[in-house]
Amino acid sequence: MLFGRASRSRRAAEREAERWLEFTGPVRSRRRLLPAALNLHQRKFLELARALAAGPRLDHARRGALGLASSEMAAATELVLRIRDQGRPSCSCEHIMRAVMALADRVVVLMLAR
């Protein structure tokens, strides 16, 4: 097993990784670079592609919009909606309300008592 929950040959794992890099968009043209050479937006999309290639049963994103410019946040939101449209269940922990409202079918608010 190379990664994820399914046992794959190296070739199959590379195809799956390429598939998700292509799907996520912003990193596909920079796929041969090390993550340190990518900007924050591209690293977030790379991390999402890596997670999706592993074949999780549930996608979970934590503070995915943090640090992104408005246009980058819109692109990230669109990507998450495309993933959802494939029927993949997901759960997000997000603090930026614009992203929450764009993505959520259901919102749960946790408040800590002081």
Chimera marker file (.cmm) of the C-alpha trace (Angstrom):
<marker_set name="trace">
<marker id="1" x="0.000" y="0.000" z="0.000" r="1" g="1" b="0" radius="0.5"/>
<marker id="2" x="1.419" y="3.365" z="-0.959" r="1" g="1" b="0" radius="0.5"/>
<marker id="3" x="-1.169" y="5.598" z="0.693" r="1" g="1" b="0" radius="0.5"/>
<marker id="4" x="-4.800" y="5.751" z="1.650" r="1" g="1" b="0" radius="0.5"/>
<marker id="5" x="-7.137" y="2.948" z="2.529" r="1" g="1" b="0" radius="0.5"/>
<marker id="6" x="-6.863" y="1.053" z="-0.769" r="1" g="1" b="0" radius="0.5"/>
<marker id="7" x="-3.857" y="-1.018" z="-1.710" r="1" g="1" b="0" radius="0.5"/>
<marker id="8" x="-2.504" y="0.299" z="-5.016" r="1" g="1" b="0" radius="0.5"/>
<marker id="9" x="0.426" y="-0.292" z="-7.265" r="1" g="1" b="0" radius="0.5"/>
<marker id="10" x="2.831" y="2.608" z="-7.691" r="1" g="1" b="0" radius="0.5"/>
<marker id="11" x="1.400" y="3.302" z="-11.164" r="1" g="1" b="0" radius="0.5"/>
<marker id="12" x="-2.208" y="3.279" z="-9.887" r="1" g="1" b="0" radius="0.5"/>
<marker id="13" x="-1.253" y="5.570" z="-6.994" r="1" g="1" b="0" radius="0.5"/>
<marker id="14" x="0.424" y="8.000" z="-9.407" r="1" g="1" b="0" radius="0.5"/>
<marker id="15" x="-2.676" y="8.021" z="-11.642" r="1" g="1" b="0" radius="0.5"/>
<marker id="16" x="-4.916" y="8.733" z="-8.647" r="1" g="1" b="0" radius="0.5"/>
<marker id="17" x="-2.612" y="11.539" z="-7.479" r="1" g="1" b="0" radius="0.5"/>
<marker id="18" x="-2.577" y="13.071" z="-10.977" r="1" g="1" b="0" radius="0.5"/>
<marker id="19" x="-6.368" y="12.815" z="-11.155" r="1" g="1" b="0" radius="0.5"/>
<marker id="20" x="-6.825" y="14.846" z="-7.987" r="1" g="1" b="0" radius="0.5"/>
<marker id="21" x="-4.109" y="17.361" z="-8.892" r="1" g="1" b="0" radius="0.5"/>
<marker id="22" x="-5.966" y="17.944" z="-12.152" r="1" g="1" b="0" radius="0.5"/>
<marker id="23" x="-9.280" y="18.243" z="-10.294" r="1" g="1" b="0" radius="0.5"/>
<marker id="24" x="-8.007" y="20.807" z="-7.783" r="1" g="1" b="0" radius="0.5"/>
<marker id="25" x="-6.685" y="23.119" z="-10.498" r="1" g="1" b="0" radius="0.5"/>
<marker id="26" x="-4.225" y="25.738" z="-9.179" r="1" g="1" b="0" radius="0.5"/>
<marker id="27" x="-1.379" y="23.279" z="-8.568" r="1" g="1" b="0" radius="0.5"/>
<marker id="28" x="-1.663" y="21.176" z="-11.715" r="1" g="1" b="0" radius="0.5"/>
<marker id="29" x="0.779" y="23.341" z="-13.680" r="1" g="1" b="0" radius="0.5"/>
<marker id="30" x="3.206" y="23.379" z="-10.720" r="1" g="1" b="0" radius="0.5"/>
<marker id="31" x="3.003" y="19.670" z="-9.880" r="1" g="1" b="0" radius="0.5"/>
<marker id="32" x="6.779" y="19.119" z="-10.179" r="1" g="1" b="0" radius="0.5"/>
<marker id="33" x="7.650" y="21.757" z="-7.556" r="1" g="1" b="0" radius="0.5"/>
<marker id="34" x="8.215" y="21.130" z="-3.873" r="1" g="1" b="0" radius="0.5"/>
<marker id="35" x="5.450" y="22.447" z="-1.593" r="1" g="1" b="0" radius="0.5"/>
<marker id="36" x="7.783" y="25.138" z="-0.225" r="1" g="1" b="0" radius="0.5"/>
<marker id="37" x="7.837" y="26.727" z="-3.704" r="1" g="1" b="0" radius="0.5"/>
<marker id="38" x="4.034" y="27.136" z="-3.693" r="1" g="1" b="0" radius="0.5"/>
<marker id="39" x="2.079" y="30.035" z="-2.235" r="1" g="1" b="0" radius="0.5"/>
<marker id="40" x="-0.449" y="29.476" z="0.580" r="1" g="1" b="0" radius="0.5"/>
<marker id="41" x="-3.409" y="29.107" z="-1.782" r="1" g="1" b="0" radius="0.5"/>
<marker id="42" x="-1.581" y="26.507" z="-3.887" r="1" g="1" b="0" radius="0.5"/>
<marker id="43" x="-0.375" y="24.599" z="-0.791" r="1" g="1" b="0" radius="0.5"/>
<marker id="44" x="-3.956" y="24.371" z="0.507" r="1" g="1" b="0" radius="0.5"/>
<marker id="45" x="-5.116" y="22.946" z="-2.823" r="1" g="1" b="0" radius="0.5"/>
<marker id="46" x="-2.152" y="20.544" z="-2.883" r="1" g="1" b="0" radius="0.5"/>
<marker id="47" x="-3.032" y="19.333" z="0.609" r="1" g="1" b="0" radius="0.5"/>
<marker id="48" x="-6.638" y="18.809" z="-0.457" r="1" g="1" b="0" radius="0.5"/>
<marker id="49" x="-5.539" y="16.838" z="-3.531" r="1" g="1" b="0" radius="0.5"/>
<marker id="50" x="-3.277" y="14.690" z="-1.338" r="1" g="1" b="0" radius="0.5"/>
<marker id="51" x="-6.104" y="13.975" z="1.077" r="1" g="1" b="0" radius="0.5"/>
<marker id="52" x="-8.599" y="13.138" z="-1.685" r="1" g="1" b="0" radius="0.5"/>
<marker id="53" x="-6.126" y="10.798" z="-3.402" r="1" g="1" b="0" radius="0.5"/>
<marker id="54" x="-5.999" y="8.754" z="-0.195" r="1" g="1" b="0" radius="0.5"/>
<marker id="55" x="-9.699" y="7.923" z="-0.642" r="1" g="1" b="0" radius="0.5"/>
<marker id="56" x="-11.164" y="9.048" z="2.698" r="1" g="1" b="0" radius="0.5"/>
<marker id="57" x="-14.712" y="8.085" z="3.653" r="1" g="1" b="0" radius="0.5"/>
<marker id="58" x="-15.266" y="11.609" z="4.986" r="1" g="1" b="0" radius="0.5"/>
<marker id="59" x="-13.498" y="14.762" z="3.866" r="1" g="1" b="0" radius="0.5"/>
<marker id="60" x="-12.635" y="17.086" z="6.740" r="1" g="1" b="0" radius="0.5"/>
<marker id="61" x="-11.259" y="20.582" z="6.309" r="1" g="1" b="0" radius="0.5"/>
<marker id="62" x="-10.124" y="22.701" z="9.210" r="1" g="1" b="0" radius="0.5"/>
<marker id="63" x="-9.948" y="26.450" z="8.677" r="1" g="1" b="0" radius="0.5"/>
<marker id="64" x="-9.481" y="26.046" z="4.939" r="1" g="1" b="0" radius="0.5"/>
<marker id="65" x="-10.193" y="29.704" z="4.149" r="1" g="1" b="0" radius="0.5"/>
<marker id="66" x="-7.768" y="31.078" z="6.719" r="1" g="1" b="0" radius="0.5"/>
<marker id="67" x="-5.224" y="33.406" z="5.161" r="1" g="1" b="0" radius="0.5"/>
<marker id="68" x="-6.747" y="33.395" z="1.682" r="1" g="1" b="0" radius="0.5"/>
<marker id="69" x="-7.573" y="36.515" z="-0.311" r="1" g="1" b="0" radius="0.5"/>
<marker id="70" x="-11.207" y="36.971" z="-1.405" r="1" g="1" b="0" radius="0.5"/>
<marker id="71" x="-10.594" y="35.588" z="-4.898" r="1" g="1" b="0" radius="0.5"/>
<marker id="72" x="-8.666" y="32.626" z="-3.484" r="1" g="1" b="0" radius="0.5"/>
<marker id="73" x="-11.445" y="31.967" z="-0.962" r="1" g="1" b="0" radius="0.5"/>
<marker id="74" x="-13.991" y="31.970" z="-3.792" r="1" g="1" b="0" radius="0.5"/>
<marker id="75" x="-11.900" y="29.424" z="-5.714" r="1" g="1" b="0" radius="0.5"/>
<marker id="76" x="-11.526" y="27.239" z="-2.625" r="1" g="1" b="0" radius="0.5"/>
<marker id="77" x="-15.273" y="27.414" z="-1.955" r="1" g="1" b="0" radius="0.5"/>
<marker id="78" x="-16.019" y="26.438" z="-5.558" r="1" g="1" b="0" radius="0.5"/>
<marker id="79" x="-13.669" y="23.469" z="-5.280" r="1" g="1" b="0" radius="0.5"/>
<marker id="80" x="-15.316" y="22.209" z="-2.092" r="1" g="1" b="0" radius="0.5"/>
<marker id="81" x="-18.730" y="22.522" z="-3.745" r="1" g="1" b="0" radius="0.5"/>
<marker id="82" x="-17.461" y="20.503" z="-6.748" r="1" g="1" b="0" radius="0.5"/>
<marker id="83" x="-16.265" y="17.797" z="-4.350" r="1" g="1" b="0" radius="0.5"/>
<marker id="84" x="-19.655" y="17.807" z="-2.607" r="1" g="1" b="0" radius="0.5"/>
<marker id="85" x="-21.428" y="17.549" z="-5.968" r="1" g="1" b="0" radius="0.5"/>
<marker id="86" x="-19.646" y="14.222" z="-6.470" r="1" g="1" b="0" radius="0.5"/>
<marker id="87" x="-21.543" y="12.886" z="-3.471" r="1" g="1" b="0" radius="0.5"/>
<marker id="88" x="-18.580" y="12.895" z="-1.082" r="1" g="1" b="0" radius="0.5"/>
<marker id="89" x="-19.558" y="13.626" z="2.518" r="1" g="1" b="0" radius="0.5"/>
<marker id="90" x="-17.527" y="16.356" z="4.194" r="1" g="1" b="0" radius="0.5"/>
<marker id="91" x="-17.206" y="18.188" z="7.466" r="1" g="1" b="0" radius="0.5"/>
<marker id="92" x="-15.551" y="21.579" z="7.900" r="1" g="1" b="0" radius="0.5"/>
<marker id="93" x="-14.415" y="23.619" z="10.858" r="1" g="1" b="0" radius="0.5"/>
<marker id="94" x="-14.338" y="27.210" z="9.642" r="1" g="1" b="0" radius="0.5"/>
<marker id="95" x="-14.227" y="30.614" z="11.316" r="1" g="1" b="0" radius="0.5"/>
<marker id="96" x="-14.858" y="32.826" z="8.296" r="1" g="1" b="0" radius="0.5"/>
<marker id="97" x="-18.626" y="33.221" z="8.085" r="1" g="1" b="0" radius="0.5"/>
<marker id="98" x="-18.687" y="34.010" z="4.364" r="1" g="1" b="0" radius="0.5"/>
<marker id="99" x="-17.096" y="30.620" z="3.687" r="1" g="1" b="0" radius="0.5"/>
<marker id="100" x="-19.399" y="28.901" z="6.186" r="1" g="1" b="0" radius="0.5"/>
<marker id="101" x="-22.548" y="30.285" z="4.594" r="1" g="1" b="0" radius="0.5"/>
<marker id="102" x="-21.362" y="29.457" z="1.061" r="1" g="1" b="0" radius="0.5"/>
<marker id="103" x="-20.571" y="25.845" z="1.922" r="1" g="1" b="0" radius="0.5"/>
<marker id="104" x="-22.900" y="24.689" z="4.644" r="1" g="1" b="0" radius="0.5"/>
<marker id="105" x="-26.001" y="22.592" z="4.313" r="1" g="1" b="0" radius="0.5"/>
<marker id="106" x="-26.130" y="22.531" z="8.100" r="1" g="1" b="0" radius="0.5"/>
<marker id="107" x="-24.274" y="24.686" z="10.658" r="1" g="1" b="0" radius="0.5"/>
<marker id="108" x="-23.436" y="23.702" z="14.199" r="1" g="1" b="0" radius="0.5"/>
<marker id="109" x="-22.076" y="26.416" z="16.504" r="1" g="1" b="0" radius="0.5"/>
<marker id="110" x="-19.996" y="25.445" z="19.509" r="1" g="1" b="0" radius="0.5"/>
<marker id="111" x="-19.614" y="28.027" z="22.248" r="1" g="1" b="0" radius="0.5"/>
<marker id="112" x="-17.326" y="27.746" z="25.213" r="1" g="1" b="0" radius="0.5"/>
<marker id="113" x="-18.509" y="28.957" z="28.586" r="1" g="1" b="0" radius="0.5"/>
<marker id="114" x="-16.277" y="31.446" z="30.323" r="1" g="1" b="0" radius="0.5"/>
<link id1="1" id2="2" r="1" g="1" b="0" radius="0.2"/>
<link id1="2" id2="3" r="1" g="1" b="0" radius="0.2"/>
<link id1="3" id2="4" r="1" g="1" b="0" radius="0.2"/>
<link id1="4" id2="5" r="1" g="1" b="0" radius="0.2"/>
<link id1="5" id2="6" r="1" g="1" b="0" radius="0.2"/>
<link id1="6" id2="7" r="1" g="1" b="0" radius="0.2"/>
<link id1="7" id2="8" r="1" g="1" b="0" radius="0.2"/>
<link id1="8" id2="9" r="1" g="1" b="0" radius="0.2"/>
<link id1="9" id2="10" r="1" g="1" b="0" radius="0.2"/>
<link id1="10" id2="11" r="1" g="1" b="0" radius="0.2"/>
<link id1="11" id2="12" r="1" g="1" b="0" radius="0.2"/>
<link id1="12" id2="13" r="1" g="1" b="0" radius="0.2"/>
<link id1="13" id2="14" r="1" g="1" b="0" radius="0.2"/>
<link id1="14" id2="15" r="1" g="1" b="0" radius="0.2"/>
<link id1="15" id2="16" r="1" g="1" b="0" radius="0.2"/>
<link id1="16" id2="17" r="1" g="1" b="0" radius="0.2"/>
<link id1="17" id2="18" r="1" g="1" b="0" radius="0.2"/>
<link id1="18" id2="19" r="1" g="1" b="0" radius="0.2"/>
<link id1="19" id2="20" r="1" g="1" b="0" radius="0.2"/>
<link id1="20" id2="21" r="1" g="1" b="0" radius="0.2"/>
<link id1="21" id2="22" r="1" g="1" b="0" radius="0.2"/>
<link id1="22" id2="23" r="1" g="1" b="0" radius="0.2"/>
<link id1="23" id2="24" r="1" g="1" b="0" radius="0.2"/>
<link id1="24" id2="25" r="1" g="1" b="0" radius="0.2"/>
<link id1="25" id2="26" r="1" g="1" b="0" radius="0.2"/>
<link id1="26" id2="27" r="1" g="1" b="0" radius="0.2"/>
<link id1="27" id2="28" r="1" g="1" b="0" radius="0.2"/>
<link id1="28" id2="29" r="1" g="1" b="0" radius="0.2"/>
<link id1="29" id2="30" r="1" g="1" b="0" radius="0.2"/>
<link id1="30" id2="31" r="1" g="1" b="0" radius="0.2"/>
<link id1="31" id2="32" r="1" g="1" b="0" radius="0.2"/>
<link id1="32" id2="33" r="1" g="1" b="0" radius="0.2"/>
<link id1="33" id2="34" r="1" g="1" b="0" radius="0.2"/>
<link id1="34" id2="35" r="1" g="1" b="0" radius="0.2"/>
<link id1="35" id2="36" r="1" g="1" b="0" radius="0.2"/>
<link id1="36" id2="37" r="1" g="1" b="0" radius="0.2"/>
<link id1="37" id2="38" r="1" g="1" b="0" radius="0.2"/>
<link id1="38" id2="39" r="1" g="1" b="0" radius="0.2"/>
<link id1="39" id2="40" r="1" g="1" b="0" radius="0.2"/>
<link id1="40" id2="41" r="1" g="1" b="0" radius="0.2"/>
<link id1="41" id2="42" r="1" g="1" b="0" radius="0.2"/>
<link id1="42" id2="43" r="1" g="1" b="0" radius="0.2"/>
<link id1="43" id2="44" r="1" g="1" b="0" radius="0.2"/>
<link id1="44" id2="45" r="1" g="1" b="0" radius="0.2"/>
<link id1="45" id2="46" r="1" g="1" b="0" radius="0.2"/>
<link id1="46" id2="47" r="1" g="1" b="0" radius="0.2"/>
<link id1="47" id2="48" r="1" g="1" b="0" radius="0.2"/>
<link id1="48" id2="49" r="1" g="1" b="0" radius="0.2"/>
<link id1="49" id2="50" r="1" g="1" b="0" radius="0.2"/>
<link id1="50" id2="51" r="1" g="1" b="0" radius="0.2"/>
<link id1="51" id2="52" r="1" g="1" b="0" radius="0.2"/>
<link id1="52" id2="53" r="1" g="1" b="0" radius="0.2"/>
<link id1="53" id2="54" r="1" g="1" b="0" radius="0.2"/>
<link id1="54" id2="55" r="1" g="1" b="0" radius="0.2"/>
<link id1="55" id2="56" r="1" g="1" b="0" radius="0.2"/>
<link id1="56" id2="57" r="1" g="1" b="0" radius="0.2"/>
<link id1="57" id2="58" r="1" g="1" b="0" radius="0.2"/>
<link id1="58" id2="59" r="1" g="1" b="0" radius="0.2"/>
<link id1="59" id2="60" r="1" g="1" b="0" radius="0.2"/>
<link id1="60" id2="61" r="1" g="1" b="0" radius="0.2"/>
<link id1="61" id2="62" r="1" g="1" b="0" radius="0.2"/>
<link id1="62" id2="63" r="1" g="1" b="0" radius="0.2"/>
<link id1="63" id2="64" r="1" g="1" b="0" radius="0.2"/>
<link id1="64" id2="65" r="1" g="1" b="0" radius="0.2"/>
<link id1="65" id2="66" r="1" g="1" b="0" radius="0.2"/>
<link id1="66" id2="67" r="1" g="1" b="0" radius="0.2"/>
<link id1="67" id2="68" r="1" g="1" b="0" radius="0.2"/>
<link id1="68" id2="69" r="1" g="1" b="0" radius="0.2"/>
<link id1="69" id2="70" r="1" g="1" b="0" radius="0.2"/>
<link id1="70" id2="71" r="1" g="1" b="0" radius="0.2"/>
<link id1="71" id2="72" r="1" g="1" b="0" radius="0.2"/>
<link id1="72" id2="73" r="1" g="1" b="0" radius="0.2"/>
<link id1="73" id2="74" r="1" g="1" b="0" radius="0.2"/>
<link id1="74" id2="75" r="1" g="1" b="0" radius="0.2"/>
<link id1="75" id2="76" r="1" g="1" b="0" radius="0.2"/>
<link id1="76" id2="77" r="1" g="1" b="0" radius="0.2"/>
<link id1="77" id2="78" r="1" g="1" b="0" radius="0.2"/>
<link id1="78" id2="79" r="1" g="1" b="0" radius="0.2"/>
<link id1="79" id2="80" r="1" g="1" b="0" radius="0.2"/>
<link id1="80" id2="81" r="1" g="1" b="0" radius="0.2"/>
<link id1="81" id2="82" r="1" g="1" b="0" radius="0.2"/>
<link id1="82" id2="83" r="1" g="1" b="0" radius="0.2"/>
<link id1="83" id2="84" r="1" g="1" b="0" radius="0.2"/>
<link id1="84" id2="85" r="1" g="1" b="0" radius="0.2"/>
<link id1="85" id2="86" r="1" g="1" b="0" radius="0.2"/>
<link id1="86" id2="87" r="1" g="1" b="0" radius="0.2"/>
<link id1="87" id2="88" r="1" g="1" b="0" radius="0.2"/>
<link id1="88" id2="89" r="1" g="1" b="0" radius="0.2"/>
<link id1="89" id2="90" r="1" g="1" b="0" radius="0.2"/>
<link id1="90" id2="91" r="1" g="1" b="0" radius="0.2"/>
<link id1="91" id2="92" r="1" g="1" b="0" radius="0.2"/>
<link id1="92" id2="93" r="1" g="1" b="0" radius="0.2"/>
<link id1="93" id2="94" r="1" g="1" b="0" radius="0.2"/>
<link id1="94" id2="95" r="1" g="1" b="0" radius="0.2"/>
<link id1="95" id2="96" r="1" g="1" b="0" radius="0.2"/>
<link id1="96" id2="97" r="1" g="1" b="0" radius="0.2"/>
<link id1="97" id2="98" r="1" g="1" b="0" radius="0.2"/>
<link id1="98" id2="99" r="1" g="1" b="0" radius="0.2"/>
<link id1="99" id2="100" r="1" g="1" b="0" radius="0.2"/>
<link id1="100" id2="101" r="1" g="1" b="0" radius="0.2"/>
<link id1="101" id2="102" r="1" g="1" b="0" radius="0.2"/>
<link id1="102" id2="103" r="1" g="1" b="0" radius="0.2"/>
<link id1="103" id2="104" r="1" g="1" b="0" radius="0.2"/>
<link id1="104" id2="105" r="1" g="1" b="0" radius="0.2"/>
<link id1="105" id2="106" r="1" g="1" b="0" radius="0.2"/>
<link id1="106" id2="107" r="1" g="1" b="0" radius="0.2"/>
<link id1="107" id2="108" r="1" g="1" b="0" radius="0.2"/>
<link id1="108" id2="109" r="1" g="1" b="0" radius="0.2"/>
<link id1="109" id2="110" r="1" g="1" b="0" radius="0.2"/>
<link id1="110" id2="111" r="1" g="1" b="0" radius="0.2"/>
<link id1="111" id2="112" r="1" g="1" b="0" radius="0.2"/>
<link id1="112" id2="113" r="1" g="1" b="0" radius="0.2"/>
<link id1="113" id2="114" r="1" g="1" b="0" radius="0.2"/>
</marker_set>
